[in-house]
Amino acid sequence: MILPDSVVRLAKESGTRPEPVCFFAYDLDALRAHVTRLTALLPDRCHMFYAMKANSQAPVLEALAPLVAGFEVASGGEVAKARAVDSDIPVIFGGPAKTEQEIAQALDAGVTRLHVESELELHRVSAIATEKGRDCDILLRVNLRGPFPSATLAMAGRPTQFGIDESALPSAVKLAKDAPGIRLIGFHLHSLSNSLSSPAHLEMLDLYRRKVEGWEREFDITCEVLNVGGGIGINYGDLDAQFEWEQFTEGLGALVADTFPEHWREIDFECGRFLTAACGYYATEILDVKTNHQTTYLIVRGGTHQFRLPSSWQHSHPFTLVETDSWHLPTPRPETYREPVTVVGELCTPKDVLARDVPVERARPGDVLVFTHAGAYGWEISHHDFLSHPHPEHHYLP
Ligand SMILES: *Cc1c(COP(=O)(O)O)cnc(C)c1O
């Protein structure tokens, strides 16, 4: 994997500074180019929102705001982050645990619509909107029966806390139609995460279409907006075999034009990982190299308390090794040569593993490992202060 020059330059500072190298870098130019290309391929009626839980750092949101249809948020804190970056950008608000305070805050902040996940939440939204003398546009989030194409995480088609069980939909729709302060304008169907197959994803959207057409007939309602969620994946195991976005959007164009009723005015995507993963790099300096029980370990500054994704998904995260000349001890510099290595962090737990059994040409203390595709669910999902090590630097490359 070819790294940006500026990331290599920062990595090569190893040995020239008091602390070992440890940083996140976000290539904002690459992010803008990537998202511009993705959204340009979207067919008519299709909109790309950014699910900011993947990475809600202000420079990332600022880079994305002009390029996406809006932000998808899942907490009052994210509503505030969206508004801090842009006072007008459309914001759509989902998540299974909205408090009354968050619902009120969302309405005051001019959120475009709420994705409602239960009947009790319908009552809450109705009461708060009515009190404010407002009408709130909502989508009902449905947890479909499935089965779904395979992906790393499934939010529907099996028991989860998300959405309204498909079998409970008749009563939820009736309530949504009758409750004051609420306008039911469609459905929300985010069913999986890290989907890697464009044909399988299209098939799922076709299933969504059949479901929603059926509900329109069954409940005598008109869907205006269909939110098909996020979940477009990144292939961390084989970087050359990524989700075929071009092929997907071609199929999507035909699917929407030929089969989606015209009154479905808006088809929303709300992707996180697929937008920001590739722009991020996590660089860690090797502190020690050792072999225990026939396994060779590279022990690095940092670890899963800063970059929890590989441990959370139980995968081996891809990295590129940057050799450096950093060595100042009088003893010979140890090295491992053409051996598979397991990369672990500085935490006192055997679970602090970033990559396992990866062949490398040569690795030495002072060299720097740069984990790529670290821009989504990296720093954001990590438990930063476990063991009280210093935090990594955050660099935003212009
Ligand atoms: C997390 C989440 C997303 C984004 O998921 P990605 O896999 O990052 O695309 C979108 N919608 C909802 C409701 C989510 O919870």
The ligand as a Tripos MOL2 file, in Angstrom:
@<TRIPOS>MOLECULE
LIG
   15    15     1     0     0
SMALL
NO_CHARGES

@<TRIPOS>ATOM
      1 C1        -23.6950    2.8070   12.2310 C.3       1 LIG1
      2 C2        -24.8730    3.1480   11.4210 C.ar      1 LIG1
      3 C3        -24.7080    3.5790   10.1040 C.ar      1 LIG1
      4 C4        -23.3670    3.6120    9.4140 C.3       1 LIG1
      5 O1        -22.8880    2.3300    9.2610 O.3       1 LIG1
      6 P1        -21.5970    2.0570    8.3240 P.3       1 LIG1
      7 O2        -21.4420    0.5930    8.4310 O.co2     1 LIG1
      8 O3        -20.4700    2.8070    8.9370 O.co2     1 LIG1
      9 O4        -21.9340    2.5350    6.9680 O.co2     1 LIG1
     10 C5        -25.8280    3.9570    9.3980 C.ar      1 LIG1
     11 N1        -27.0640    3.9210    9.9590 N.ar      1 LIG1
     12 C6        -27.2570    3.5060   11.2350 C.ar      1 LIG1
     13 C7        -28.6260    3.5010   11.7840 C.3       1 LIG1
     14 C8        -26.1770    3.1100   11.9960 C.ar      1 LIG1
     15 O5        -26.3850    2.6820   13.2350 O.3       1 LIG1
@<TRIPOS>BOND
     1     1     2 1
     2     2     3 ar
     3     2    14 ar
     4     3     4 1
     5     3    10 ar
     6     4     5 1
     7     5     6 1
     8     6     7 2
     9     6     8 1
    10     6     9 1
    11    10    11 ar
    12    11    12 ar
    13    12    13 1
    14    12    14 ar
    15    14    15 1
@<TRIPOS>SUBSTRUCTURE
     1 LIG1         1 GROUP 0 **** ****
